[in-house]
Amino acid sequence: MGCRLLWIIVAFILISMGESKKSTGESCHPDDLMGLISFKAGIRIDTSGRLERWVGRSCCKWEGISCDNTTGRVTQLLLPGFISTDVSILQTQMKGSLSPKITLLTSLQVIDLSELSFITGNIPTSIGFHLPNLRKLYLLRNKLSGPIPESIGKLSKLEEIILSENRFSGSLPLSLGNLKNLNRLLLDSNQFSGAIPDSLVNLTILVVLDLHHNYLNGHMPAKIGELQVLEQLDLSENLLSGKIPVSLTNITTVQDIDLSNNSLRRDPIPPALAKCPSSAFYFGISGLLQRLYLENNKLNGPIPSSLGNLSDLRSLIPIAFSRLSQLINLNLSNNLIRGLPHEMSSLQNLQTLTLSFNPLNFSSIPKWMAELPSISQIYMAGCGLQGEIPEFLQRKPIQELDLSANHLTGSIPSWLGGLSQLYLLNLSKNALVSEIPDSITRLHELGVLDLHSNKLTGSIIEVFKMGSILPGGSLRYIDLSHNSFSSGIEQIGAGEQHGIEFLNLSHNFLKGRLPTSIGRLELMRSLDLSHNELGFNLPESLGNVKSLERLKLEKNRFTGKIPDGYLMLRKLKELDLSDNLLVGQIPNGKPLDDFPRSSYSGNRALCGRPLAPCKP
């Protein structure tokens, strides 16, 4: 009897499963079918081909559609732009408009139309009244616009909203604060404006809040510290002002904070707060913090040496000190910082130090930098540095060194040639008085050399004699302008450095003939030799540099005709040959006859379009 009863139960289950499959497989609920057909009708182009296969009435079998096995209603619309296959990931696109009839799919739990690139339209204003079961809304990286409807606050089951990288605008609705189950809210890279609603602090299980790259203004919510499980907070690249709320002290779970590129400020640090065992910069953030970005605000005053116990910090921008044993990247740039403690020397793992454009006004490069064994990238532009470049830098594995826009004096030290890993050297806008040392030829990995606006003299020949471990050379950017160099022009293009893209030697006293080897610099996009004493004919070989976009040779003593080969410079956008001794007819044709008269003026014997016609 027991076995017979068991078989009856099994048979009933199988019959029920068959009926369920029949209900979900044979036909679609009329509202769901109408909603999906309307969505398809709004899409003009689908490079994935998925919508082409939406045929018949069995919508639960359509690609990208999932249904409830019991009710047969559509629960998921999954049509992301990136499609994973067994062998690769395909990127697809859709062009068209989001149909408002998508709200007919009243059982939807997940909408994923992310990264389709060209979906336009708005979020339906009635979305909150028709999709009560919606848990996840992914619309990122499209061209959707308009406001977030106020009715979204009625979607009480929403867990994730990701609308990043669209064209949404307007104010953030206060009703977002009603979404008590929300754990991820990403609205970055849109055009939202107005204040951040205070109601967002009601989202007590929010883990990620990203509003960066919008036009949000006003103050940060004073009670933002009530987001007790927040791990990531990004409000950067907005128009926020006022104080950084002290309530951030209350968040014990946060790992990433980015408030950079706003107009935020702080008051002097309260004494009690400075004694907090988990203090960092302005507030007492938990020891879980790994990244803090505050650059480009209005932070001012000295940085107290008493702060800093975040032993897991990986990339603090800009402030934490002393016992931050894992700190690798410290960026204080573009603030109003006036002091740094000697305790900076305890950052033994620090590799990148960026202090640029703060009124530090050091009498010299601080000696505590000599105690940083791992330092490889130093950016101290516009810090009011004085004195000479210190010798202790030669004992560091320096890869990038920017000391520009300071008051440095003395010579370019010869020991720089021993920095075998050096890629970037920027000493521009100082008062250096010397020649370029011969040792610079040993910098085989140098890619950027900027020495402009100093008082340097002598020859530039060593720059172009530089060796390289790379085919074609490592140098890409050279600016030696606004100095007093007088020779070495004949070496351009003659050595191993053929990959130069930007070359500025203007405002010097260079003499001689431009060498034909300059035509070997086939990747060059910008060449400025203006305001020198160069003479003789223009080299025909310059016409081989077909990537050239900018050519400035004005105020020299070039003679002869403009070579016909310069008509091959089809990418040329800026040309100035004025105030030379050029003669004859300007070669007829593009791009040379597209430039204004001012490009050729001051050459008394030059004629032809755009100047006066040549006399027979």
C-alpha positions as CSV (number, residue, x, y, z in Angstrom):
1,M,0.0,0.0,0.0
2,G,2.9,2.3,0.9
3,C,4.7,1.7,-2.4
4,R,1.5,2.3,-4.4
5,L,0.9,5.6,-2.5
6,L,4.5,6.7,-3.2
7,W,4.1,6.0,-6.9
8,I,0.9,8.1,-7.0
9,I,2.7,11.0,-5.4
10,V,5.6,10.8,-7.9
11,A,3.2,10.7,-10.8
12,F,1.4,13.7,-9.5
13,I,4.6,15.7,-9.2
14,L,5.7,14.7,-12.8
15,I,2.3,15.7,-14.1
16,S,2.5,19.1,-12.2
17,M,6.0,19.7,-13.6
18,G,4.7,19.0,-17.1
19,E,1.9,21.4,-16.7
20,S,4.3,24.0,-15.4
21,K,6.6,23.6,-18.4
22,K,3.6,23.8,-20.7
23,S,2.5,27.0,-19.1
24,T,6.0,28.6,-19.4
25,G,7.0,27.1,-22.7
26,E,4.0,27.2,-25.0
27,S,2.9,30.8,-24.6
28,C,3.7,34.1,-23.0
29,H,1.6,36.2,-20.7
30,P,-0.1,38.8,-22.9
31,D,1.3,41.7,-21.0
32,D,4.8,40.3,-21.0
33,L,4.6,39.6,-24.7
34,M,3.4,43.1,-25.4
35,G,6.2,44.6,-23.3
36,L,8.9,42.5,-25.0
37,I,7.6,43.1,-28.5
38,S,7.5,46.9,-27.8
39,F,11.1,46.7,-26.5
40,K,12.2,44.9,-29.6
41,A,10.4,47.4,-31.8
42,G,12.3,50.3,-30.2
43,I,15.6,48.8,-31.1
44,R,16.8,49.5,-34.7
45,I,20.1,47.7,-34.6
46,D,21.2,44.7,-32.5
47,T,24.7,43.6,-33.4
48,S,24.3,40.4,-31.3
49,G,21.4,39.1,-33.3
50,R,19.5,38.1,-30.1
51,L,16.4,40.1,-30.9
52,E,16.1,38.6,-34.4
53,R,15.6,35.2,-32.7
54,W,12.7,36.6,-30.6
55,V,9.9,34.9,-32.7
56,G,6.6,33.2,-31.8
57,R,4.8,33.5,-28.5
58,S,6.9,31.4,-26.3
59,C,8.9,34.3,-24.9
60,C,10.3,32.2,-22.0
61,K,12.4,30.4,-24.5
62,W,13.8,33.6,-26.0
63,E,17.5,34.4,-25.4
64,G,18.0,36.8,-22.5
65,I,14.6,36.0,-20.9
66,S,14.0,34.0,-17.7
67,C,10.5,33.1,-16.3
68,D,9.0,31.9,-13.1
69,N,8.4,28.2,-13.4
70,T,5.1,28.4,-11.5
71,T,3.5,31.5,-12.9
72,G,5.1,31.7,-16.3
73,R,5.7,35.4,-15.9
74,V,9.0,37.0,-17.1
75,T,11.3,37.7,-14.1
76,Q,14.6,38.6,-15.8
77,L,15.5,40.7,-18.9
78,L,19.2,40.0,-19.4
79,L,20.7,41.6,-22.5
80,P,24.1,43.0,-21.5
81,G,26.5,44.3,-24.1
82,F,29.2,41.9,-23.2
83,I,28.4,38.2,-23.9
84,S,30.6,35.4,-22.5
85,T,31.3,32.4,-24.6
86,D,33.4,29.3,-24.0
87,V,36.3,30.9,-25.8
88,S,36.0,34.6,-25.5
89,I,33.9,37.6,-24.4
90,L,32.0,39.4,-27.2
91,Q,31.1,43.1,-27.1
92,T,27.8,43.9,-28.8
93,Q,25.7,47.0,-29.2
94,M,22.1,48.0,-29.6
95,K,20.8,51.3,-31.1
96,G,17.3,52.5,-30.4
97,S,15.1,53.8,-27.7
98,L,14.0,52.2,-24.4
99,S,10.2,51.5,-24.7
100,P,8.1,52.7,-21.7
101,K,6.0,49.6,-22.2
102,I,8.8,47.7,-20.4
103,T,6.7,48.3,-17.3
104,L,4.1,45.8,-18.6
105,L,6.6,43.1,-17.4
106,T,5.2,43.5,-13.8
107,S,7.0,40.4,-12.4
108,L,10.5,41.6,-13.4
109,Q,13.2,41.1,-10.8
110,V,16.3,41.9,-12.8
111,I,16.8,44.3,-15.8
112,D,20.2,44.2,-17.3
113,L,20.6,46.4,-20.4
114,S,24.2,47.4,-19.4
115,E,27.0,48.4,-21.8
116,L,24.9,48.4,-25.0
117,S,26.3,51.8,-25.8
118,F,23.5,53.4,-27.8
119,I,20.2,52.8,-26.0
120,T,18.4,56.2,-25.6
121,G,15.2,57.3,-23.9
122,N,14.2,57.7,-20.3
123,I,13.5,55.6,-17.3
124,P,9.6,55.3,-17.4
125,T,8.1,57.7,-14.9
126,S,5.7,55.0,-13.6
127,I,8.4,52.4,-13.0
128,G,7.8,52.5,-9.3
129,F,4.1,51.7,-9.7
130,H,4.5,48.7,-12.0
131,L,7.6,46.7,-11.1
132,P,7.2,46.0,-7.4
133,N,9.5,42.9,-7.4
134,L,12.5,44.6,-9.1
135,R,15.7,43.9,-7.3
136,K,18.4,44.9,-9.7
137,L,18.5,47.7,-12.3
138,Y,21.6,47.7,-14.6
139,L,21.5,50.4,-17.3
140,L,25.1,51.6,-17.3
141,R,27.1,52.8,-20.4
142,N,24.2,53.8,-22.6
143,K,22.9,57.2,-23.8
144,L,19.8,57.3,-21.5
145,S,18.8,60.7,-20.4
146,G,16.2,62.6,-18.2
147,P,15.7,62.4,-14.5
148,I,15.4,59.4,-12.2
149,P,11.7,59.3,-11.5
150,E,10.5,60.0,-8.0
151,S,8.4,56.8,-8.1
152,I,11.6,54.7,-8.0
153,G,11.4,55.1,-4.2
154,K,8.4,52.7,-4.2
155,L,10.6,49.8,-5.4
156,S,11.2,48.5,-1.9
157,K,12.9,45.3,-3.0
158,L,15.6,47.1,-5.0
159,E,19.1,45.9,-4.0
160,E,21.3,47.4,-6.7
161,I,21.0,50.5,-9.0
162,I,23.7,51.0,-11.6
163,L,23.1,53.9,-14.0
164,S,26.7,54.9,-14.6
165,E,28.0,56.6,-17.8
166,N,24.7,57.8,-19.3
167,R,23.2,61.3,-19.7
168,F,20.8,61.3,-16.8
169,S,20.2,64.8,-15.4
170,G,18.1,66.7,-12.8
171,S,18.2,66.3,-9.1
172,L,18.5,63.1,-7.2
173,P,15.0,62.2,-5.9
174,L,14.5,62.3,-2.2
175,S,12.6,59.0,-2.5
176,L,16.0,57.1,-3.0
177,G,16.2,57.2,0.8
178,N,13.2,54.8,1.0
179,L,15.1,52.0,-0.6
180,K,16.0,50.3,2.7
181,N,17.3,47.1,0.9
182,L,19.7,49.0,-1.4
183,N,23.3,47.9,-1.0
184,R,24.8,49.4,-4.2
185,L,24.0,52.8,-5.7
186,L,26.2,53.8,-8.7
187,L,25.1,57.0,-10.5
188,D,28.5,58.2,-11.6
189,S,29.4,59.9,-14.9
190,N,26.1,61.5,-15.6
191,Q,24.8,65.1,-15.5
192,F,23.0,65.1,-12.1
193,S,22.9,68.4,-10.3
194,G,21.6,69.9,-7.0
195,A,22.4,68.7,-3.6
196,I,23.0,65.1,-2.4
197,P,19.8,64.3,-0.6
198,D,20.1,63.9,3.1
199,S,17.7,61.0,2.8
200,L,20.5,58.8,1.5
201,V,21.8,58.3,5.0
202,N,18.7,56.1,5.6
203,L,20.2,53.5,3.3
204,T,21.7,51.7,6.3
205,I,22.9,48.6,4.4
206,L,24.5,50.5,1.6
207,V,27.9,49.1,0.8
208,V,28.8,51.1,-2.3
209,L,27.9,54.8,-3.0
210,D,29.4,56.2,-6.2
211,L,28.2,59.7,-7.4
212,H,31.4,60.9,-9.0
213,H,31.7,63.0,-12.2
214,N,28.4,64.8,-12.0
215,Y,27.4,68.4,-11.2
216,L,26.3,67.9,-7.6
217,N,26.8,70.9,-5.3
218,G,26.2,72.0,-1.8
219,H,27.4,70.2,1.3
220,M,28.0,66.5,2.0
221,P,25.2,65.1,4.1
222,A,26.2,65.8,7.7
223,K,25.0,62.4,8.9
224,I,26.8,60.4,6.2
225,G,28.5,58.5,9.0
226,E,25.3,56.7,9.6
227,L,26.0,54.5,6.6
228,Q,27.5,51.9,9.0
229,V,28.4,49.2,6.5
230,L,29.7,51.4,3.7
231,E,32.9,50.1,2.1
232,Q,33.3,52.5,-0.9
233,L,32.4,56.2,-1.1
234,D,33.1,58.2,-4.3
235,L,31.9,61.8,-4.5
236,S,34.8,63.1,-6.6
237,E,34.6,65.4,-9.6
238,N,31.6,67.4,-8.4
239,L,31.0,70.9,-7.2
240,L,30.7,70.1,-3.5
241,S,31.7,72.7,-0.9
242,G,31.8,73.1,2.8
243,K,33.4,71.0,5.4
244,I,34.1,67.3,5.3
245,P,31.6,65.9,7.9
246,V,33.2,64.7,11.1
247,S,30.6,61.9,11.1
248,L,32.8,60.0,8.7
249,T,34.6,59.0,11.9
250,N,31.7,56.7,12.6
251,I,32.2,54.4,9.6
252,T,34.3,51.4,10.7
253,T,34.0,49.4,7.5
254,V,35.1,51.9,4.8
255,Q,38.0,50.8,2.5
256,D,37.9,53.5,-0.2
257,I,37.0,57.2,0.0
258,D,37.4,59.6,-2.9
259,L,36.4,63.2,-2.4
260,S,38.9,64.7,-4.8
261,N,38.3,67.5,-7.3
262,N,35.7,69.4,-5.3
263,S,35.9,72.6,-3.2
264,L,35.8,70.9,0.2
265,R,37.7,72.4,3.1
266,R,38.4,71.5,6.7
267,D,38.8,73.3,10.0
268,P,41.9,72.9,12.2
269,I,41.9,69.4,13.6
270,P,40.3,69.2,17.1
271,P,42.9,68.1,19.7
272,A,40.7,65.2,20.8
273,L,40.4,63.9,17.3
274,A,44.1,64.0,16.7
275,K,44.5,61.6,19.7
276,C,42.0,59.1,18.2
277,P,43.9,55.8,17.7
278,S,42.4,55.3,14.2
279,S,42.8,58.9,13.0
280,A,43.8,59.8,9.5
281,F,44.0,63.3,8.2
282,Y,40.7,65.0,9.3
283,F,38.7,62.2,10.7
284,G,39.1,58.8,12.5
285,I,38.7,56.3,9.7
286,S,38.9,52.6,10.5
287,G,42.1,50.6,10.0
288,L,40.5,48.9,7.0
289,L,41.0,52.1,4.9
290,Q,43.2,51.4,1.8
291,R,42.7,54.4,-0.4
292,L,41.8,58.0,0.5
293,Y,41.7,60.6,-2.3
294,L,41.4,64.3,-1.4
295,E,43.5,66.1,-3.9
296,N,42.3,69.3,-5.7
297,N,40.2,70.7,-2.9
298,K,40.7,73.6,-0.5
299,L,42.4,71.8,2.3
300,N,44.9,74.1,4.1
301,G,47.2,74.4,7.1
302,P,50.0,72.0,8.3
303,I,49.6,68.3,8.5
304,P,50.0,67.1,12.1
305,S,52.6,64.4,12.7
306,S,50.3,62.8,15.3
307,L,48.1,61.2,12.6
308,G,48.3,57.8,11.0
309,N,47.7,54.3,12.2
310,L,46.3,52.7,9.1
311,S,48.7,49.7,8.7
312,D,46.8,48.3,5.7
313,L,46.8,51.4,3.6
314,R,47.9,50.9,0.0
315,S,47.3,54.2,-1.8
316,L,46.5,57.2,0.4
317,I,45.8,60.4,-1.5
318,P,46.6,62.7,0.1
319,I,47.2,62.3,3.8
320,A,48.4,59.7,6.4
321,F,51.6,59.3,8.2
322,S,54.1,57.7,10.5
323,R,52.9,54.2,11.0
324,L,51.4,53.6,7.6
325,S,53.9,50.8,6.9
326,Q,52.3,49.6,3.6
327,L,51.8,53.0,2.0
328,I,53.0,53.1,-1.6
329,N,51.5,56.2,-3.1
330,L,51.1,59.5,-1.4
331,N,49.5,62.4,-3.3
332,L,49.1,65.8,-1.7
333,S,49.0,67.8,-5.0
334,N,47.0,71.0,-5.6
335,N,45.9,71.9,-2.1
336,L,47.1,74.6,0.3
337,I,49.3,72.4,2.5
338,R,52.1,74.4,4.2
339,G,53.9,71.9,6.3
340,L,55.1,68.3,6.4
341,P,56.4,66.5,9.4
342,H,59.8,64.8,9.5
343,E,57.9,61.6,10.4
344,M,57.4,61.2,6.6
345,S,60.7,59.4,6.7
346,S,59.0,56.4,8.3
347,L,57.1,55.6,5.1
348,Q,59.6,53.0,4.2
349,N,57.6,51.4,1.4
350,L,56.7,54.7,-0.3
351,Q,57.4,54.6,-4.1
352,T,55.4,57.6,-5.4
353,L,55.4,61.0,-3.7
354,T,53.4,63.8,-5.2
355,L,53.5,67.2,-3.5
356,S,53.1,69.4,-6.5
357,F,51.5,72.9,-6.3
358,N,51.3,73.4,-2.6
359,P,52.8,76.5,-0.9
360,L,55.4,74.4,1.0
361,N,58.2,76.9,0.4
362,F,61.0,74.5,1.4
363,S,64.4,76.1,1.6
364,S,65.7,72.9,-0.1
365,I,64.4,69.5,-0.9
366,P,63.7,68.0,2.6
367,K,66.4,65.7,3.9
368,W,63.9,63.1,5.2
369,M,63.5,62.0,1.6
370,A,67.0,60.5,1.8
371,E,65.5,58.0,4.3
372,L,62.9,56.7,1.9
373,P,64.6,53.6,0.4
374,S,61.9,52.7,-2.2
375,I,61.2,56.1,-3.6
376,S,61.1,56.0,-7.4
377,Q,58.7,58.7,-8.5
378,I,59.0,62.3,-7.1
379,Y,56.7,65.1,-8.1
380,M,57.5,68.4,-6.4
381,A,56.5,71.0,-9.1
382,G,55.5,74.4,-7.8
383,C,56.5,73.8,-4.2
384,G,58.8,76.9,-3.8
385,L,61.9,74.7,-3.6
386,Q,65.3,76.6,-3.4
387,G,68.9,75.6,-3.6
388,E,70.6,72.9,-5.6
389,I,69.4,69.4,-6.6
390,P,70.6,67.3,-3.6
391,E,73.1,64.5,-4.1
392,F,71.2,62.0,-2.0
393,L,68.8,61.4,-5.0
394,Q,71.6,59.6,-6.9
395,R,71.3,56.7,-4.4
396,K,67.6,56.2,-5.2
397,P,66.0,54.0,-7.9
398,I,64.4,57.1,-9.5
399,Q,62.2,56.6,-12.5
400,E,60.4,59.9,-12.6
401,L,61.6,63.2,-11.2
402,D,59.6,66.4,-11.6
403,L,61.1,69.5,-9.8
404,S,59.7,72.0,-12.3
405,A,58.4,75.5,-11.5
406,N,60.6,76.1,-8.5
407,H,63.6,78.3,-7.7
408,L,66.4,75.7,-8.1
409,T,69.9,77.1,-8.8
410,G,73.3,75.6,-9.7
411,S,74.0,73.1,-12.4
412,I,72.4,69.9,-13.7
413,P,74.4,67.3,-11.8
414,S,76.4,64.9,-13.8
415,W,75.4,62.0,-11.5
416,L,71.9,62.1,-13.1
417,G,73.5,60.0,-15.8
418,G,73.7,57.2,-13.3
419,L,69.9,57.0,-12.8
420,S,69.7,54.1,-15.2
421,Q,65.9,53.6,-14.7
422,L,65.0,57.3,-15.3
423,Y,62.1,57.7,-17.7
424,L,60.9,61.3,-16.9
425,L,63.1,64.3,-16.0
426,N,61.4,67.7,-15.7
427,L,63.6,70.5,-14.4
428,S,61.8,73.3,-16.3
429,K,61.0,76.8,-15.0
430,N,63.9,77.0,-12.6
431,A,67.2,79.1,-12.6
432,L,69.7,76.3,-13.5
433,V,72.9,77.6,-15.0
434,S,75.1,75.0,-16.7
435,E,75.6,72.9,-19.8
436,I,73.9,69.6,-20.3
437,P,76.3,67.0,-18.8
438,D,77.9,64.4,-21.0
439,S,76.6,61.7,-18.7
440,I,73.0,62.2,-20.0
441,T,73.9,59.9,-22.9
442,R,73.7,57.0,-20.5
443,L,70.0,57.5,-19.8
444,H,69.0,54.7,-22.1
445,E,65.4,54.5,-20.8
446,L,64.6,58.3,-20.8
447,G,61.3,59.1,-22.5
448,V,60.6,62.6,-21.4
449,L,63.2,65.4,-21.1
450,D,61.9,68.9,-20.1
451,L,64.5,71.5,-19.3
452,H,62.8,74.6,-20.7
453,S,62.9,78.0,-19.2
454,N,66.2,77.9,-17.4
455,K,69.6,79.6,-18.1
456,L,71.3,76.6,-19.7
457,T,74.0,77.2,-22.3
458,G,76.3,75.3,-24.6
459,S,75.4,72.4,-26.9
460,I,72.4,70.2,-27.2
461,I,74.3,67.5,-29.0
462,E,74.5,65.1,-26.0
463,V,70.7,64.8,-26.0
464,F,70.7,63.4,-29.5
465,K,73.7,61.1,-28.8
466,M,71.7,59.3,-26.1
467,G,71.8,55.6,-26.5
468,S,68.8,53.3,-26.1
469,I,67.8,49.8,-25.3
470,L,64.8,50.1,-27.5
471,P,64.7,50.0,-31.3
472,G,64.3,53.6,-32.5
473,G,65.1,55.0,-29.1
474,S,63.2,55.7,-25.9
475,L,62.9,59.5,-26.2
476,R,59.4,60.8,-27.1
477,Y,59.2,64.3,-25.6
478,I,62.0,66.9,-25.6
479,D,61.6,70.6,-24.6
480,L,64.8,72.6,-24.3
481,S,63.2,75.9,-25.2
482,H,63.8,79.3,-23.6
483,N,67.4,78.8,-22.7
484,S,70.7,80.0,-24.3
485,F,71.8,76.9,-26.2
486,S,73.9,77.8,-29.2
487,S,75.0,74.5,-31.0
488,G,74.4,70.8,-31.6
489,I,71.6,71.1,-34.1
490,E,73.5,68.9,-36.6
491,Q,72.9,65.8,-34.5
492,I,69.1,65.8,-34.7
493,G,68.0,62.4,-36.1
494,A,71.6,61.2,-36.6
495,G,71.8,59.0,-33.5
496,E,69.6,56.2,-32.2
497,Q,66.7,58.4,-31.1
498,H,64.2,58.2,-34.0
499,G,61.0,57.9,-32.1
500,I,60.8,61.6,-31.0
501,E,57.2,62.9,-31.2
502,F,57.5,66.3,-29.6
503,L,60.6,68.5,-30.1
504,N,60.8,72.1,-28.9
505,L,64.1,74.0,-29.3
506,S,62.6,77.5,-29.7
507,H,63.9,80.7,-28.1
508,N,67.6,79.8,-28.0
509,F,70.6,81.0,-30.0
510,L,71.0,77.9,-32.2
511,K,73.0,78.4,-35.4
512,G,73.8,76.3,-38.5
513,R,71.9,74.2,-41.0
514,L,69.1,71.8,-40.2
515,P,70.5,68.3,-41.1
516,T,68.8,66.0,-43.6
517,S,68.8,63.4,-40.9
518,I,65.8,65.2,-39.4
519,G,63.7,63.3,-41.9
520,R,64.4,60.1,-40.0
521,L,62.0,61.3,-37.2
522,E,59.0,59.9,-38.9
523,L,56.9,59.8,-35.8
524,M,57.3,63.5,-34.9
525,R,54.0,65.4,-34.5
526,S,55.3,68.7,-33.3
527,L,58.5,70.6,-34.2
528,D,59.3,74.1,-32.9
529,L,62.6,75.6,-33.8
530,S,61.4,79.2,-33.8
531,H,63.3,82.3,-32.5
532,N,66.8,81.0,-33.2
533,E,69.6,81.9,-35.7
534,L,69.2,78.9,-38.0
535,G,70.0,79.4,-41.7
536,F,70.5,77.9,-45.1
537,N,67.9,76.0,-47.1
538,L,65.0,74.1,-45.5
539,P,65.8,70.4,-45.7
540,E,63.8,68.4,-48.4
541,S,63.8,65.4,-46.0
542,L,61.4,67.2,-43.6
543,G,58.7,66.3,-46.1
544,N,59.2,62.6,-45.1
545,V,57.8,63.4,-41.6
546,K,54.2,62.7,-42.7
547,S,52.9,62.6,-39.1
548,L,53.8,66.2,-38.5
549,E,50.9,68.3,-37.3
550,R,52.7,71.4,-36.0
551,L,55.7,73.1,-37.7
552,K,57.1,76.4,-36.3
553,L,60.3,77.8,-37.9
554,E,59.5,81.5,-37.7
555,K,62.1,84.2,-36.8
556,N,65.2,82.4,-38.1
557,R,67.4,83.0,-41.2
558,F,66.2,80.2,-43.5
559,T,66.9,80.9,-47.2
560,G,65.9,79.5,-50.6
561,K,62.6,78.0,-51.6
562,I,60.0,76.0,-49.7
563,P,60.5,72.4,-50.9
564,D,57.6,71.0,-53.0
565,G,57.9,67.9,-50.8
566,Y,56.2,69.8,-47.9
567,L,53.0,69.2,-49.8
568,M,53.2,65.7,-48.4
569,L,52.6,67.0,-44.9
570,R,48.9,66.2,-45.1
571,K,48.3,66.2,-41.3
572,L,49.8,69.6,-40.8
573,K,47.4,71.8,-38.8
574,E,49.7,74.7,-37.7
575,L,52.5,76.2,-39.8
576,D,54.6,79.3,-39.3
577,L,57.5,80.1,-41.6
578,S,57.3,83.9,-41.1
579,D,60.2,86.3,-40.7
580,N,62.9,84.3,-42.6
581,L,64.7,84.9,-45.9
582,L,62.6,82.5,-48.0
583,V,62.1,83.2,-51.7
584,G,60.1,82.0,-54.7
585,Q,56.6,80.6,-55.0
586,I,54.9,78.8,-52.2
587,P,54.2,75.3,-53.5
588,N,50.6,75.2,-54.8
589,G,48.3,72.8,-53.1
590,K,47.1,71.5,-49.8
591,P,48.0,71.9,-47.0
592,L,50.3,74.8,-47.8
593,D,47.8,77.1,-49.4
594,D,45.3,76.5,-46.6
595,F,47.3,78.5,-44.1
596,P,46.8,82.3,-43.5
597,R,49.1,85.0,-44.8
598,S,50.7,85.3,-41.4
599,S,52.2,81.9,-41.8
600,Y,54.5,83.3,-44.5
601,S,54.7,87.0,-43.8
602,G,58.1,88.7,-43.3
603,N,59.7,86.8,-46.2
604,R,60.2,89.6,-48.7
605,A,60.8,87.5,-51.8
606,L,58.1,84.9,-51.1
607,C,55.0,84.9,-53.3
608,G,52.0,82.8,-54.3
609,R,48.8,81.9,-52.5
610,P,48.0,83.0,-49.8
611,L,50.4,85.9,-50.5
612,A,50.4,88.1,-53.6
613,P,50.8,86.3,-57.0
614,C,54.3,85.8,-58.2
615,K,55.4,88.2,-60.9
616,P,56.1,86.6,-64.4
